């Protein structure tokens, strides 16, 4: 699709690669960005389902920053490197020497390539290994269709290096192109222009003309069909879930239109969705032009489409304006959670938006009781830990509450102008928290003095926990649910007298999450008989019920719980359940189920759950 004038200007801005976050020090990369920057990647890969590997080469176009440098350092993890070739200034190709260092458990193995001159291009021939942390290979039986294998990537945070030798840091940006070859009856898609994937023939060409951080390079391949929802949006999915997904997410174009009006026009051309198998460890991944989505949000009633709003919001916050290091993750996720909620308000109304705020805030407050105090800061200090450890509701919801706080203090009109200008100023750039603080101070705090002090902003960003005056979103709908809950608990109302047929999923979640954690089994059985909660088809509602039941010793859930744990791989919906089972004396049962389920989980989920049973 042809971009609008504004979006075209952003796209052209995205073609400039020399700008990296000036103050960024990314502890999770080996890349020598001060010497050389990779400005464009070309991938030529075969998808080998039999050996569970990608095999071929990546070609880097190089822009040298240091006139004396002759070395390119790339990040890798569990890659086999065959050879490296480079193109000299005269256009001739030569063999380059390289060394692959010993593997670090977090950062992987440093690949050092030495040239006899400053190379124009470097081509690394390699293959991934079956254990690549950024890829999952599924057998046909693990898919919805049961007929074809499936492969997909998850490159965030530092997993791109497990399937591409690359400068794997969000501090830099790169364009890419690709030729991907698969079996003839398997369709490949990427976070790029997918017009070349509409004909299923096993030979696919892709182009991504806008510069993106490496963690947004993504690939998927399987028995995928395609169906448009609007002139700008479509679904790629296995046939069994295609129509249901289209029906669930057909408000996506409206979401785009509303966000364009608030924050500037969508800069990426198309916005399509790839529905992944249930093993996908996240709710969604904001890969540009093609968000990856879990099927667990296909509820049949659009009750969980805030996930789409979240991934769409990343098209502005995260993809367009990016955190420079993973310690600055809140700049991606806090802004995105804020924009997501604004989209939900525009499309579905204020009441639903506030309910979602209240649920998320309540969840954050519970989390803050359980994690180490330093990890409750927005500007997190990882101190060498895997950046996957940064992903909790702190950068998401605490970041959102901080922006809600600023909106309340300055007023929505002024704050919207600030956010829109922020996205425009940093389009196709990466920035650190320190750079954001300077921008915030210069463009909002000092512009309207006496409203919010710099010290208060720094308290939100650099201090643990929530400030005493943090927003505390509450919903009238939830207050009504609380009154009814207490009436039932006191015997003043029966369950049949509760107006549950009118409840949204948010009211249901509030109801279940606020029931007594020591509710006796008689009352648990009464609830289950009345509402069939154990067999709920809404994954979020089922999860909330299972968490309550495990803690209360309600044994009737266990056959359904085993099915839940063995058919869903989304970490949010399984990891807390394993923790609860172990805590509540069901370790052996949980371990037996995990042994059945483990091979179907993504390596990220496996790592989280392995740690539970190692304690």
C-alpha positions in Angstrom: 0.0 0.0 0.0 1.2 3.5 -0.8 2.2 5.4 2.3 0.6 8.8 3.1 2.8 11.9 2.9 3.5 11.9 6.6 4.2 8.2 6.8 6.4 8.4 3.8 8.6 11.0 5.5 8.9 8.7 8.5 9.8 5.8 6.2 12.5 7.9 4.6 13.7 8.9 8.1 13.9 5.2 8.8 16.4 4.7 6.0 19.1 6.6 8.0 21.2 4.1 9.9 24.1 6.1 11.3 22.2 7.5 14.2 22.4 5.3 17.3 21.5 6.1 20.9 24.4 8.3 21.8 24.6 7.5 25.5 23.5 3.8 25.2 25.8 1.3 26.9 24.2 -2.1 26.1 25.7 -4.7 28.4 24.0 -7.5 26.4 25.9 -7.1 23.1 29.4 -7.8 21.8 28.9 -5.5 18.8 31.6 -2.9 18.2 29.2 -0.2 17.1 31.8 2.6 17.5 33.8 1.0 14.7 31.2 -0.3 12.3 27.4 -0.5 11.9 25.5 -2.9 9.8 23.0 -0.9 7.8 21.2 -3.6 5.8 20.9 -7.4 6.1 20.0 -9.8 3.3 19.0 -13.3 4.5 19.1 -16.3 2.2 17.8 -19.2 4.2 16.3 -22.7 3.7 13.8 -23.8 6.3 14.8 -27.4 7.1 12.0 -29.0 9.2 13.7 -32.4 9.2 16.8 -31.1 11.0 15.1 -28.2 12.7 17.4 -25.6 11.4 17.7 -22.5 9.2 20.6 -22.8 6.8 22.2 -20.3 4.4 23.8 -17.0 4.7 23.3 -13.4 6.0 24.9 -10.5 4.1 25.7 -7.4 6.1 26.1 -4.0 4.3 28.6 -2.1 6.5 29.1 1.5 7.3 32.4 2.2 9.0 32.6 4.7 11.9 36.3 4.4 12.6 38.8 4.9 9.8 41.3 2.6 11.3 39.0 -0.3 12.1 39.1 -3.6 10.2 37.1 -5.8 12.5 33.4 -6.7 12.7 32.0 -8.2 15.9 28.6 -9.9 15.9 26.4 -11.6 18.4 25.6 -15.3 18.0 24.1 -18.0 20.2 24.2 -21.7 19.3 25.1 -21.1 15.6 27.4 -23.1 13.5 29.5 -20.9 11.3 30.8 -22.4 8.0 32.7 -19.5 6.4 32.8 -15.7 6.0 33.3 -13.9 2.8 33.7 -10.1 2.3 33.4 -7.7 -0.6 36.3 -5.3 -0.8 36.3 -1.7 -2.1 36.9 -2.9 -5.6 33.8 -5.1 -5.5 35.7 -8.4 -5.4 34.8 -11.1 -2.8 37.5 -12.6 -0.5 37.6 -15.0 2.3 37.7 -13.5 5.8 39.2 -15.0 9.0 36.9 -15.3 12.0 36.9 -16.7 15.5 33.9 -17.8 17.5 34.5 -17.4 21.2 33.3 -19.6 24.0 29.6 -19.4 24.7 28.4 -17.2 27.5 25.2 -18.4 29.2 23.5 -15.0 28.7 25.1 -13.3 25.8 26.0 -16.3 23.6 29.3 -16.5 21.6 31.1 -13.5 20.2 31.9 -13.8 16.5 34.9 -11.7 15.5 35.6 -11.2 11.8 38.8 -9.7 10.6 39.2 -8.0 7.2 42.3 -7.0 5.3 40.5 -3.7 4.3 37.3 -2.0 5.3 34.8 -4.3 3.7 31.7 -3.0 2.0 29.8 -6.2 2.7 30.3 -9.3 4.8 28.5 -12.6 4.1 28.4 -15.2 6.9 27.4 -18.8 5.9 25.9 -20.6 8.9 23.1 -22.8 10.2 21.0 -22.6 13.4 20.7 -25.5 15.8 17.5 -27.2 17.0 18.0 -25.6 20.4 18.0 -22.1 19.1 16.3 -20.0 21.8 14.7 -17.7 19.2 13.0 -20.4 17.1 10.4 -23.0 17.9 9.9 -26.0 15.7 6.6 -27.8 15.9 5.7 -31.2 14.5 2.3 -31.5 12.6 0.6 -33.0 15.7 1.5 -29.8 17.7 -0.4 -27.6 15.3 -4.0 -26.9 14.7 -4.1 -28.4 11.2 -2.2 -31.6 12.3 -1.0 -31.9 8.7 2.1 -29.6 8.4 5.0 -28.6 10.6 5.3 -25.1 11.9 8.2 -22.8 12.7 8.3 -19.3 14.2 10.7 -16.9 15.7 10.7 -14.9 18.9 13.7 -12.5 18.7 13.0 -10.2 21.7 14.9 -9.6 23.8 18.3 -11.0 22.6 17.2 -14.1 20.7 17.8 -12.8 17.1 21.4 -13.9 17.6 20.3 -17.5 17.9 19.2 -17.5 14.3 21.1 -14.7 12.7 24.7 -13.5 13.3 23.9 -9.9 14.0 24.6 -6.8 16.0 21.9 -7.7 18.5 21.1 -4.5 20.3 18.1 -2.2 20.2 20.6 0.8 20.2 20.9 0.4 16.4 18.6 -0.1 13.5 18.8 -2.0 10.2 16.8 -2.6 7.1 16.6 -6.1 5.7 15.6 -8.2 2.7 15.3 -12.0 2.5 14.8 -15.0 0.3 13.3 -17.9 2.3 12.8 -21.4 0.8 10.4 -23.9 2.4 8.6 -27.1 1.3 6.2 -26.2 -1.6 3.1 -26.6 0.6 4.4 -24.4 3.4 4.0 -20.6 3.4 6.7 -18.3 5.0 6.0 -14.8 6.3 8.2 -12.2 7.9 8.1 -8.8 9.6 8.3 -7.2 6.3 6.4 -6.6 3.1 4.5 -9.9 2.7 3.1 -9.4 -0.8 5.6 -11.9 -2.0 4.1 -14.6 0.3 0.6 -14.5 -1.1 1.3 -17.2 -3.6 2.3 -20.4 -1.8 5.2 -21.9 -3.8 8.0 -22.5 -1.3 10.2 -19.7 -2.6 9.5 -16.3 -0.9 11.1 -12.9 -1.2 10.7 -10.2 1.4 11.7 -6.5 1.8 11.7 -4.3 4.9 12.6 -0.8 3.8 12.3 0.8 7.2 15.1 0.5 9.7 14.2 -1.6 12.7 16.1 -2.9 15.7 17.2 -6.5 15.2 14.8 -7.9 17.8 12.0 -7.0 15.4 13.3 -9.3 12.6 10.8 -12.2 12.6 9.9 -15.2 10.6 7.1 -17.8 10.6 6.4 -20.8 8.3 3.5 -23.3 8.3 0.2 -24.3 6.9 -0.9 -20.6 6.6 -3.8 -19.2 4.8 -4.6 -15.5 4.2 -7.7 -13.4 4.6 -8.2 -9.7 4.5 -10.1 -7.8 7.1 -9.8 -4.3 5.5 -7.7 -2.5 2.9 -4.8 -2.3 5.4 -5.2 -5.4 7.6 -5.3 -9.2 7.2 -4.9 -12.4 9.0 -2.4 -15.2 8.3 -3.4 -18.4 10.2 -3.9 -22.1 9.9 -7.2 -22.8 8.2 -8.9 -24.0 11.4 -8.6 -20.7 13.1 -8.7 -18.3 10.2 -12.3 -17.3 10.1 -12.7 -17.1 13.9 -9.6 -14.8 14.0 -11.0 -12.5 11.3 -14.3 -12.2 13.2 -12.5 -11.6 16.5 -10.1 -8.9 15.2 -12.1 -7.1 12.5 -12.0 -3.9 14.6 -8.3 -3.6 13.9 -8.7 -1.0 11.1 -10.8 1.1 13.4 -8.0 0.9 16.0 -5.5 2.1 13.4 -7.7 5.0 12.4 -8.2 6.1 16.0 -4.5 5.9 16.8 -3.6 7.9 13.6 -5.8 10.7 14.8 -4.2 10.8 18.3 -0.5 10.2 17.6 0.3 10.7 13.9 -0.3 8.4 10.9 0.7 4.7 11.0 4.2 4.6 9.4 4.5 1.0 8.3 2.1 0.4 5.4 0.1 -2.7 6.2 -0.7 -4.1 9.6 -1.4 -7.8 9.4 -1.6 -10.5 12.1 0.0 -13.9 12.3 -2.0 -16.4 14.4 0.5 -18.7 16.1 0.1 -22.2 17.6 -0.9 -22.3 21.3 2.8 -22.9 22.3 3.7 -19.2 21.6 5.0 -18.0 25.0 3.6 -14.5 24.9 0.3 -12.9 24.3 1.7 -11.1 21.2 4.8 -9.8 19.7 4.8 -6.5 17.9 6.9 -7.5 14.9 6.3 -4.6 12.4 3.8 -5.1 9.6 3.0 -8.5 11.0 2.2 -8.8 14.7 2.5 -12.4 16.1 -0.6 -13.3 18.2 -1.5 -16.1 20.6 -4.8 -18.0 19.8 -5.7 -17.8 23.5 -7.2 -14.4 22.8 -9.7 -15.7 20.3 -12.5 -15.9 22.8 -15.5 -15.5 20.4 -16.7 -12.2 22.0 -13.9 -9.7 21.4 -13.3 -9.7 25.2 -9.5 -10.0 24.9 -8.8 -7.7 21.9 -6.9 -5.3 24.1 -4.0 -7.5 23.1 -4.3 -6.3 19.5 -4.5 -2.7 20.7 -1.3 -3.3 22.6 0.6 -4.8 19.7 -0.7 -2.1 17.4 0.3 0.6 19.9 3.9 -0.7 19.6 3.9 0.6 16.0 4.4 4.0 17.6 6.0 3.2 21.0 8.7 0.5 20.6 8.9 0.0 16.8 9.0 3.7 15.8 10.6 4.9 19.1 12.7 2.3 20.7 14.4 1.6 24.1 18.2 1.8 23.6 18.9 -1.0 26.1 16.8 -3.6 27.9 17.2 -1.6 31.1 15.1 1.0 29.4 12.3 -1.5 28.5 9.7 0.7 30.2 10.1 3.3 27.4 8.7 0.6 25.0 6.1 -1.1 27.3 4.9 1.7 29.5 4.2 4.0 26.6 2.6 1.1 24.7 0.3 0.1 27.7 -0.7 3.8 27.9 -1.5 4.1 24.2 -3.2 0.6 24.2 -5.6 1.9 26.9 -6.3 5.1 25.0 -7.1 3.0 21.9 -9.5 0.8 23.9 -11.2 3.9 25.2 -11.6 5.4 21.7 -13.0 2.1 20.2 -14.9 0.5 23.1 -15.6 3.3 25.5 -14.3 4.8 28.7 -15.9 2.3 31.0 -14.1 -0.7 29.5 -10.8 1.3 29.4 -11.1 2.1 33.1 -11.9 -1.5 34.0 -8.7 -2.6 32.2 -6.7 0.0 34.1 -8.1 -1.2 37.4 -7.4 -4.8 36.7 -3.8 -4.1 35.6 -3.1 -1.8 38.6 -4.4 -4.5 41.0 -2.2 -7.1 39.4 0.8 -4.8 39.7 0.2 -4.1 43.4 0.1 -7.9 44.0 3.3 -8.3 42.1 5.1 -5.6 44.0 4.6 -7.7 47.2 6.5 -10.6 45.7 9.5 -9.4 43.7 12.8 -7.9 44.9 12.5 -4.1 45.6 15.2 -3.1 43.0 13.2 -4.8 40.3 10.2 -2.5 41.0 12.0 0.5 39.4 11.1 1.6 35.9 14.8 2.1 34.9 15.8 -1.4 35.8 19.4 -2.5 36.6 20.0 -5.9 35.1 23.6 -6.2 36.3 24.4 -8.9 33.8 21.2 -10.9 34.1 19.3 -12.1 31.0 17.1 -9.2 29.7 14.2 -11.6 29.7 14.2 -11.0 33.5 13.1 -7.4 32.7 9.7 -8.6 31.5 7.2 -8.2 34.4 4.2 -6.0 34.8 6.5 -3.3 36.3 7.7 -1.7 33.0 4.2 -2.2 31.5 1.8 -1.1 34.2 3.9 1.1 36.4 5.1 2.8 33.2 1.4 3.3 32.2 0.5 4.7 35.6 3.4 7.2 35.4 2.0 8.5 32.0 -1.5 8.5 33.4 -0.2 10.6 36.3 1.4 13.1 33.9 -1.9 13.2 31.9 -3.9 13.9 35.0 -1.5 16.6 36.1 -1.1 18.5 32.8 -4.5 17.6 31.2 -5.1 15.3 28.3 -4.9 18.1 25.7 -1.4 19.2 26.6 -0.2 15.7 27.3 -1.4 14.4 23.9 0.6 17.1 22.2 3.7 16.1 24.2 3.3 12.4 23.3 2.7 13.0 19.6 5.7 15.3 19.4 7.8 12.8 21.3 7.0 10.1 18.7 7.7 12.5 15.9 11.0 13.7 17.4 12.4 10.2 18.0 10.9 8.4 15.0 13.2 5.6 13.9 15.5 6.3 16.7 16.5 4.6 20.0 16.9 6.4 23.3 17.9 5.8 26.9 15.9 6.7 30.0 18.4 9.5 30.7 17.6 11.0 27.3 13.9 10.7 27.9 14.2 12.5 31.2 15.9 15.4 29.5 13.3 15.5 26.8 10.5 15.3 29.4 12.0 18.1 31.4 12.6 20.4 28.4 9.3 19.7 26.6 6.7 19.3 29.4 7.9 19.9 32.9 9.6 23.3 32.2 7.1 24.2 29.5 4.4 24.2 32.2 6.3 25.0 35.4 4.9 24.3 38.9 2.8 21.3 37.8 5.2 18.3 38.2 8.7 18.7 39.4 11.7 16.9 37.9 12.3 15.3 41.3 8.8 13.8 41.2 9.4 12.4 37.7 12.7 10.9 38.8 10.9 9.3 41.8 8.6 7.5 39.4 11.5 6.4 37.1 14.4 5.6 39.4 12.8 4.8 42.8 11.3 1.4 43.7 7.6 0.8 44.3 4.7 3.2 43.5 4.7 6.8 44.7 2.1 7.6 47.3 0.1 9.8 44.9 0.1 7.3 42.1 -3.2 7.0 40.2 -5.5 4.4 41.6 -8.0 3.6 38.9 -11.3 2.3 40.1 -14.4 1.2 38.2 -18.0 1.7 39.2 -18.7 -1.7 37.6 -16.2 -3.4 39.9 -17.7 -1.6 42.9 -21.1 -3.1 42.0 -19.5 -6.5 41.6 -17.9 -6.2 45.1 -21.2 -5.4 46.7 -22.8 -8.4 45.0 -19.9 -10.6 46.1 -20.3 -9.6 49.7 -24.0 -10.2 49.5 -23.4 -13.8 48.3 -20.7 -14.5 50.9 -23.0 -13.3 53.7 -25.9 -15.4 52.4 -28.0 -12.4 51.4 -28.1 -13.3 47.7 -27.9 -16.6 45.8 -25.7 -17.1 42.8 -28.7 -17.2 40.6 -29.5 -13.6 41.7 -26.2 -12.2 40.5 -26.5 -10.5 37.1 -23.6 -12.5 35.6 -25.1 -12.8 32.2 -24.5 -9.1 31.8 -20.9 -9.2 33.0 -17.9 -8.5 30.8 -14.8 -10.7 31.1 -13.3 -7.8 33.1 -16.1 -8.0 35.7 -15.7 -11.8 35.8 -12.0 -11.5 36.4 -12.5 -9.0 39.1 -15.1 -11.2 40.8 -12.9 -14.3 40.7 -9.7 -12.5 41.7 -11.3 -10.9 44.7 -13.0 -14.0 46.2 -11.5 -15.1 49.5 -8.3 -17.1 49.0 -9.6 -19.5 51.7 -13.1 -20.1 50.2 -14.2 -23.6 51.3 -14.8 -26.4 48.8 -18.5 -26.4 49.2 -18.7 -22.8 48.0 -16.2 -23.5 45.3 -18.4 -26.3 44.1 -21.4 -24.1 44.2 -19.7 -21.5 42.0 -18.6 -24.2 39.6 -22.0 -25.7 39.3 -23.6 -22.4 38.7 -21.1 -21.0 36.1 -19.1 -24.0 34.8 -15.9 -22.1 35.5 -13.7 -25.2 35.4 -14.6 -25.6 31.7 -14.6 -22.0 30.7 -13.6 -21.4 27.1 -12.2 -18.0 27.9 -8.5 -18.6 28.7 -8.1 -15.6 31.0 -11.2 -16.5 33.1 -10.2 -20.2 33.3 -6.7 -19.1 34.5 -8.1 -16.9 37.2 -10.4 -19.8 38.4 -7.6 -22.3 38.4 -5.4 -20.0 40.4 -8.2 -19.7 43.0 -9.0 -23.4 43.0 -5.4 -24.5 43.4 -5.0 -22.3 46.5 -8.3 -23.4 47.9 -7.8 -27.1 47.4 -10.7 -27.6 45.0 -9.8 -30.9 43.4 -12.5 -30.9 40.7 -10.4 -28.7 38.4 -7.5 -31.1 37.9 -8.6 -32.9 34.7 -9.4 -29.5 33.0 -6.2 -28.0 34.5 -4.1 -30.7 33.0 -5.6 -30.0 29.6 -5.0 -26.3 30.0 -1.4 -26.9 30.9 -0.7 -29.3 28.1 -2.4 -27.3 25.3 -1.4 -23.7 26.1 2.2 -22.4 26.1 1.5 -18.7 27.0 3.7 -18.0 30.0 1.3 -15.6 31.6 -1.3 -18.4 31.7 0.9 -21.3 32.8 3.9 -20.2 34.8 1.9 -18.8 37.8 -0.1 -22.0 37.9 3.0 -24.2 38.2 4.3 -21.9 41.0 0.9 -22.2 42.8 0.8 -26.0 42.4 4.3 -26.3 43.9 3.5 -23.9 46.7 0.2 -25.7 47.6 1.6 -29.2 47.9 0.9 -30.4 44.3 4.5 -30.5 43.2 4.5 -34.2 42.1 1.3 -33.8 40.1 2.6 -30.6 38.5 5.9 -32.2 37.6 4.2 -35.2 35.9 2.0 -32.8 33.9 5.1 -30.7 33.0 6.9 -33.8 31.6 4.0 -34.4 29.3 3.8 -30.7 28.2 7.4 -29.6 28.2 8.3 -30.5 24.6 5.3 -28.5 23.3 6.5 -25.4 25.2 8.8 -22.7 23.8 12.3 -22.6 25.3 11.4 -19.4 27.1 8.5 -21.1 28.9 10.7 -24.2 29.6 13.4 -22.0 31.2 10.8 -20.3 33.5 9.2 -23.6 34.6 12.5 -25.5 34.9 13.5 -23.0 37.5 10.4 -23.6 39.5 11.2 -27.3 39.9 14.9 -26.8 40.5 14.2 -24.9 43.8 
